[in-house]
Amino acid sequence: PNTLTDDERRGGWRLLFDGKTFDGWRGLGYDSVPTAHWKIENGAIRKLADGQVPRLPDGQPAAGGDLMTRDTFRDFELSWEWKISRAGNSGVKYNVSEEISMANAPNHAALGFEYQMLDDSLHEDNKVPSHRTGALYDLLPPNANKGMAIKSVGGWNWSTIIFRGNHGEHWLNGQKVVEFDLGTPLMDSLMRKSKYRGIKGFAQKRAGHIVLQDHVDEVCFRNIKIRPR
């Protein structure tokens, strides 16, 4: 884990996590990593379970600590492995503006497009199709390919986000589960119906941060790598 092959290096991939340190990361809205929320164990970034902390209506902690890349990326292919805890909820966010996030979510929660990661069998968010694993959160549900791809709780899943120009894709264990294009009538309509509708500039394409979500529950990340395009 947390290494690049020779072919990946030649192909322009770079590691975002070296398996040992938080080099290249900090908390959103913080100068350093909120270590009360995040640890490195056994070559993985582990989001610590927060227990009965005060929460917002959407389930996020009232005093959160999303983990953000120091660098920003505009067009890229992002790949990572993850495993979720029982009844867990988390996600990876992209196209994130720290300024927009802090202006609209003072609990240090990133605002950006989100690749949802969920225990679909037990978490109550499973009632909403666009809140299930692989979804473009609160916008597009995963397609039928997802049923053949997802692994059970405790197993490592492999996910990919492709974001080039206005086109985006979500992949889960080698299966494309979401595809979208910004600026289309469909996406504009979905945006108007979503939780993001009142956030000015939310869907504007930018050189944004990659963010690992702090959503109370335990989740682990490893093999986080990116290929800017």
LUMRO-589135 format. One record per atom (N, C-alpha, C): z, y, x. Coordinates in steps of 0.1 Angstrom, whole numbers, padded with zeros to 4 digits, always signed. Layout:
BEGIN
ZYX...
REM end
This chain:
BEGIN
+0000-0012+0008+0000+0000+0000+0000+0013+0009-0005+0023+0003-0005+0037+0009-0012+0038+0022-0024+0031+0023-0032+0031+0034-0047+0033+0029-0055+0038+0038-0070+0039+0035-0077+0029+0043-0088+0023+0037-0097+0014+0045-0106+0023+0053-0113+0017+0062-0123+0024+0070-0134+0030+0061-0138+0022+0051-0148+0026+0041-0143+0038+0033-0131+0038+0029-0125+0049+0022-0125+0062+0030-0121+0061+0042-0121+0072+0051-0135+0078+0053-0145+0069+0055-0159+0074+0056-0164+0080+0043-0158+0075+0032-0162+0080+0019-0156+0093+0015-0147+0098+0023-0140+0111+0020-0127+0111+0013-0121+0098+0012-0108+0097+0006-0097+0102+0015-0086+0107+0009-0074+0111+0016-0062+0107+0008-0052+0103+0016-0039+0099+0009-0031+0111+0005-0026+0111-0007-0017+0121-0012-0002+0117-0010+0000+0105-0007+0014+0100-0004+0013+0090+0007+0022+0092+0017+0021+0083+0029+0030+0071+0028+0037+0070+0017+0046+0058+0015+0060+0061+0021+0063+0072+0028+0076+0074+0034+0082+0088+0031+0073+0098+0029+0079+0111+0028+0072+0118+0016+0078+0130+0013+0072+0138+0002+0063+0149+0008+0058+0147+0020+0049+0157+0026+0037+0159+0017+0034+0172+0014+0024+0176+0006+0027+0178-0009+0040+0176-0012+0045+0177-0026+0057+0187-0027+0058+0192-0039+0070+0200-0042+0072+0200-0057+0083+0205-0062+0085+0206-0076+0078+0217-0082+0073+0216-0094+0066+0227-0100+0076+0238-0103+0073+0250-0098+0082+0261-0099+0093+0261-0089+0093+0251-0080+0103+0251-0069+0097+0251-0055+0104+0255-0045+0099+0255-0031+0100+0241-0025+0108+0232-0031+0110+0219-0025+0110+0208-0036+0112+0196-0032+0112+0185-0042+0125+0184-0049+0126+0183-0062+0138+0181-0069+0143+0167-0068+0151+0165-0057+0155+0151-0053+0165+0144-0063+0170+0152-0072+0178+0146-0083+0170+0138-0093+0157+0141-0092+0147+0134-0101+0139+0124-0095+0136+0125-0082+0126+0117-0075+0132+0112-0062+0128+0099-0059+0132+0092-0047+0120+0084-0042+0120+0081-0029+0111+0072-0023+0118+0059-0020+0113+0048-0026+0119+0035-0024+0108+0024-0022+0109+0016-0012+0099+0005-0011+0085+0009-0011+0082+0020-0005+0068+0025-0004+0063+0031-0017+0071+0035-0026+0067+0041-0038+0075+0053-0042+0069+0063-0049+0077+0074-0054+0083+0069-0067+0096+0070-0069+0103+0066-0081+0108+0077-0088+0105+0079-0100+0111+0089-0110+0123+0082-0115+0135+0089-0112+0148+0083-0116+0150+0085-0131+0155+0075-0138+0158+0077-0152+0169+0087-0154+0168+0096-0163+0177+0107-0165+0189+0104-0175+0187+0093-0182+0198+0089-0192+0198+0099-0203+0210+0103-0208+0212+0111-0220+0212+0126-0216+0202+0131-0210+0201+0145-0207+0196+0153-0219+0199+0165-0220+0193+0173-0231+0178+0173-0230+0172+0171-0242+0157+0170-0243+0151+0181-0252+0139+0184-0250+0131+0192-0259+0126+0183-0271+0121+0190-0281+0116+0182-0293+0105+0171-0289+0097+0174-0279+0087+0164-0275+0092+0153-0266+0105+0153-0263+0111+0142-0255+0112+0146-0240+0106+0157-0236+0108+0160-0222+0122+0166-0219+0126+0165-0207+0140+0170-0203+0140+0185-0204+0151+0191-0209+0152+0206-0210+0152+0212-0197+0157+0205-0186+0157+0211-0173+0150+0200-0164+0137+0200-0165+0129+0190-0158+0125+0193-0144+0117+0184-0138+0113+0186-0124+0100+0179-0121+0089+0183-0127+0076+0177-0124+0073+0178-0110+0067+0168-0104+0064+0167-0090+0049+0171-0088+0046+0181-0079+0033+0187-0079+0027+0187-0064+0014+0184-0063+0008+0186-0050+0008+0200-0046+0010+0203-0033+0009+0216-0028-0005+0221-0028-0015+0212-0026-0029+0216-0026-0034+0215-0040-0045+0222-0042-0052+0222-0055-0066+0216-0053-0071+0210-0064-0084+0203-0064-0092+0207-0076-0105+0209-0074-0113+0213-0085-0122+0201-0090-0130+0195-0082-0138+0183-0086-0133+0172-0077-0130+0160-0083-0124+0150-0075-0124+0137-0082-0121+0126-0075-0118+0113-0080-0104+0110-0075-0095+0107-0084-0081+0105-0081-0078+0090-0085-0071+0083-0076-0067+0069-0079-0052+0067-0075-0045+0059-0083-0031+0056-0080-0027+0043-0087-0016+0037-0083-0010+0026-0090+0003+0030-0095+0007+0024-0107+0019+0028-0113+0025+0016-0121+0038+0016-0123+0045+0007-0132+0055+0015-0140+0056+0011-0152+0065+0019-0161+0077+0010-0165+0088+0016-0168+0100+0009-0172+0099+0006-0187+0108-0003-0192+0108-0007-0206+0110+0005-0215+0101+0006-0225+0101+0018-0234+0099+0031-0227+0092+0031-0215+0090+0043-0207+0079+0051-0211+0079+0064-0207+0069+0074-0210+0067+0083-0197+0055+0084-0193+0052+0094-0182+0037+0097-0182+0033+0103-0171+0018+0107-0171+0015+0113-0158+0002+0114-0155-0003+0122-0144-0011+0133-0149-0008+0146-0145-0015+0157-0150-0024+0163-0140-0035+0170-0144-0045+0176-0135-0050+0188-0141-0058+0196-0133-0062+0209-0137-0050+0218-0140-0040+0216-0133-0027+0223-0136-0026+0237-0129-0024+0247-0137-0021+0260-0132-0005+0262-0132+0000+0264-0120+0015+0266-0119+0019+0279-0127+0011+0289-0126+0014+0302-0133+0014+0300-0148+0004+0293-0154+0003+0291-0168+0015+0282-0172+0018+0272-0164+0029+0263-0167+0042+0270-0168+0045+0278-0158+0058+0285-0158+0060+0295-0168+0048+0301-0172+0049+0312-0182+0051+0306-0196+0047+0293-0198+0047+0287-0211+0057+0276-0212+0062+0270-0201+0071+0259-0201+0082+0261-0191+0092+0269-0193+0102+0273-0183+0111+0261-0179+0109+0249-0185+0116+0237-0181+0110+0230-0169+0101+0237-0162+0094+0232-0151+0085+0220-0154+0079+0220-0166+0070+0210-0170+0055+0215-0169+0047+0207-0162+0033+0212-0160+0025+0212-0173+0016+0221-0174+0007+0222-0185-0007+0219-0179-0013+0208-0183-0026+0205-0178-0031+0192-0186-0043+0188-0183-0048+0176-0189-0040+0164-0184-0037+0155-0193-0027+0144-0189-0033+0130-0191-0032+0122-0181-0035+0108-0182-0022+0102-0186-0021+0097-0199-0008+0092-0204-0005+0078-0199+0008+0076-0196+0013+0063-0191+0025+0059-0200+0024+0048-0207+0034+0045-0218+0036+0030-0219+0049+0026-0222+0051+0013-0227+0046+0012-0242+0034+0009-0244+0028+0010-0257+0035+0001-0267+0042-0010-0262+0048-0019-0272+0061-0014-0277+0068-0006-0270+0081-0002-0275+0084+0013-0276+0077+0022-0269+0080+0036-0270+0074+0041-0283+0082+0050-0290+0079+0055-0303+0066+0063-0303+0061+0068-0291+0049+0075-0291+0037+0067-0293+0039+0053-0294+0028+0044-0297+0022+0046-0311+0029+0053-0319+0024+0056-0333+0012+0065-0333+0010+0073-0322-0001+0083-0321-0011+0078-0312-0024+0075-0316-0034+0069-0307-0036+0077-0294-0036+0090-0295-0039+0098-0284-0026+0100-0275-0016+0093-0278-0004+0093-0269-0001+0080-0262-0011+0070-0263-0009+0057-0257-0015+0057-0243-0012+0047-0236-0016+0046-0222-0031+0047-0220-0035+0056-0211-0049+0058-0208-0055+0070-0215-0048+0075-0225-0053+0086-0233-0054+0098-0225-0063+0107-0230-0062+0121-0226-0052+0127-0236-0040+0129-0231-0029+0131-0240-0031+0142-0251-0028+0138-0263-0029+0146-0275-0043+0151-0278-0053+0146-0271-0067+0150-0274-0075+0138-0277-0076+0128-0268-0085+0116-0270-0078+0103-0268-0079+0094-0277-0072+0081-0275-0081+0072-0266-0075+0062-0260-0083+0053-0252-0092+0044-0261-0103+0040-0256-0112+0031-0263-0108+0016-0263-0116+0008-0269-0113-0006-0270-0112-0013-0257-0118-0008-0246-0117-0014-0233-0103-0015-0228-0094-0006-0233-0080-0006-0228-0073-0018-0231-0076-0025-0243-0068-0037-0246-0070-0048-0236-0082-0048-0230-0085-0059-0220-0079-0056-0206-0074-0043-0204-0071-0039-0191-0056-0037-0188-0048-0033-0198-0034-0030-0194-0026-0042-0191-0017-0040-0181-0007-0050-0177+0006-0047-0183+0014-0058-0184+0027-0057-0191+0037-0048-0183+0048-0044-0189+0058-0036-0183+0063-0043-0171+0065-0036-0160+0069-0041-0147+0058-0045-0138+0046-0046-0143+0034-0049-0134+0027-0036-0130+0021-0037-0118+0014-0025-0113+0000-0024-0119-0002-0012-0126-0015-0009-0131-0022+0000-0121-0035+0000-0121-0044+0009-0113-0052+0018-0121-0050+0031-0119-0057+0041-0127-0065+0050-0119-0076+0056-0125-0085+0065-0119-0088+0076-0128-0088+0089-0123-0094+0100-0130-0105+0105-0123-0117+0108-0130-0128+0114-0124-0130+0128-0131-0131+0138-0123-0132+0152-0129-0142+0159-0121-0154+0161-0127-0165+0168-0120-0172+0177-0129-0173+0190-0126-0178+0200-0135-0170+0200-0147-0177+0199-0159-0170+0198-0172-0168+0184-0177-0171+0174-0168-0170+0160-0172-0158+0153-0167-0151+0146-0176-0139+0139-0172-0139+0124-0176-0133+0115-0169-0132+0101-0172-0118+0096-0169-0113+0087-0177-0100+0080-0174-0104+0065-0173-0099+0058-0162-0101+0044-0160-0088+0037-0159-0087+0025-0164-0075+0017-0163-0079+0003-0158-0074-0001-0146-0076-0014-0141-0091-0018-0141-0100-0008-0137-0114-0011-0136-0122-0009-0149-0115-0005-0160-0122-0003-0173-0122+0012-0177-0133+0018-0180-0134+0032-0185-0128+0032-0199-0118+0040-0201-0111+0041-0214-0112+0054-0221-0116+0065-0214-0118+0078-0220-0129+0085-0212-0137+0092-0220-0148+0101-0214-0149+0113-0222-0150+0125-0216-0151+0137-0223-0158+0148-0215-0163+0158-0222-0169+0170-0216-0163+0182-0222-0158+0191-0213-0153+0204-0217-0163+0213-0223-0160+0221-0232-0169+0231-0238-0178+0226-0249-0176+0214-0253-0185+0208-0263-0178+0211-0277-0185+0211-0288-0179+0213-0301-0168+0203-0304-0169+0190-0299-0159+0180-0301-0146+0184-0294-0147+0187-0281-0135+0190-0274-0129+0203-0279-0137+0213-0282-0131+0225-0288-0124+0223-0300-0129+0214-0309-0122+0210-0321-0109+0203-0319-0109+0193-0309-0097+0186-0306-0087+0195-0300-0091+0205-0292-0082+0214-0286-0075+0223-0296-0082+0227-0306-0076+0235-0317-0066+0228-0325-0067+0214-0326-0057+0206-0333-0046+0201-0325-0046+0204-0312-0036+0198-0303-0024+0207-0300-0015+0202-0293-0003+0210-0289-0006+0221-0280-0018+0221-0274-0022+0231-0264-0029+0243-0270-0031+0243-0283-0040+0253-0289-0036+0268-0287-0023+0270-0285-0018+0284-0284-0017+0289-0269-0021+0280-0260-0019+0283-0246-0032+0289-0240-0032+0302-0238-0044+0309-0233-0048+0303-0219-0061+0300-0218-0066+0295-0205-0063+0281-0202-0057+0273-0211-0053+0259-0208-0065+0251-0204-0076+0252-0211-0087+0243-0209-0098+0248-0200-0095+0260-0194-0104+0266-0184-0104+0257-0171-0116+0254-0166-0117+0246-0154-0112+0254-0142-0104+0248-0133-0099+0255-0122-0096+0246-0110-0094+0252-0099-0088+0244-0088-0073+0242-0091-0069+0231-0096-0056+0229-0101-0048+0218-0093-0035+0218-0096-0026+0209-0089-0027+0195-0096-0023+0185-0089-0021+0171-0094-0006+0170-0096-0001+0165-0108+0013+0165-0111+0017+0151-0116+0028+0146-0111+0035+0134-0116+0046+0139-0125+0046+0134-0137+0054+0140-0148+0068+0134-0147+0078+0143-0149+0092+0140-0152+0094+0140-0167+0095+0128-0172+0097+0126-0187+0108+0117-0190+0119+0119-0182+0132+0112-0184+0132+0098-0179+0122+0090-0183+0122+0076-0180+0118+0072-0166+0122+0061-0161+0118+0056-0148+0104+0051-0148+0097+0056-0137+0083+0051-0134+0081+0052-0119+0073+0043-0114+0070+0043-0100+0055+0045-0097+0052+0052-0086+0038+0055-0082+0036+0051-0067+0024+0046-0064+0021+0044-0050+0006+0044-0049+0001+0043-0037-0014+0043-0034-0021+0055-0041-0015+0067-0040-0020+0079-0046-0030+0084-0036-0043+0085-0040-0054+0089-0031-0064+0097-0038-0071+0106-0032-0080+0115-0038-0093+0117-0029-0104+0118-0036-0116+0121-0030-0122+0134-0036-0120+0145-0029-0126+0158-0034-0141+0157-0034-0148+0162-0045-0162+0161-0046-0168+0175-0046
REM end
